[in-house]
Amino acid sequence: MNQKVKEQILTIRDTGLTNMFDVRVVQKIAYDMDFYELVDFLEEDRKSYVDFIIYGEKE
């Protein structure tokens, strides 16, 4: 996961529009906000997304 995708995730989280575990809604919000990198990332590597939501930044 690159820094841009992380920033897009955090931006969506900060809106408070959805539970971040509702991946389909997160993906729709990402699309609506033109966060196409995140839209693609959620299709390709959902497990890494969920790990990031649960555990945060890994060193």
N, C-alpha and C positions, 0 to 999 in steps of 0.2 A: 504494500500500500504506500503510495507516494504522499508527499506533503500536501499536494493540492487536494487529493481525495479526503485526507484527514480534515483539512480546513472546510471543505464542503459539508462533511458530516457534522462538524461542530457548528457550522452556520445553521444547518437545519435543526439541530438540537436546540440551539438558542432561540429559535422561533417559537418553540413550545406548541407547535401545531399537531404533533402526533407522538405517540409512544414510539421510541426509536426501535423497538423490537418488531413493530409492524412494518416489515421490510417493503411490502408492496406500496404502502402509503409513502414511506420515505422515498422510494424510487419515483413515485409520481410527483412529489414535491420537488425532488431533484430535477426532474424533467422540466417542470414548470419554471424553475429558477435557472434553467439553462446550465445545469451542472451535469453535462453529458458524461464527463469522466466518471462521476459517481454512479450514474445510471448503468454504464457499462461494467463498472467494478462490481456492482451488486449482482449482475448477471453472471459474472465470471468467478467471483470468489466470495460468496455469501458468508462462508465460515470465518474468514478473516475479518469481515465487517462485524459479525456478532462477537467475536473475540475482542475486537476493539471497543465495542459498546460495553461489554462485561468488565474487561480488565484494564482498559485505557491504554496508555502508551507503554510499549514494551521497550526496554533499553537494549 
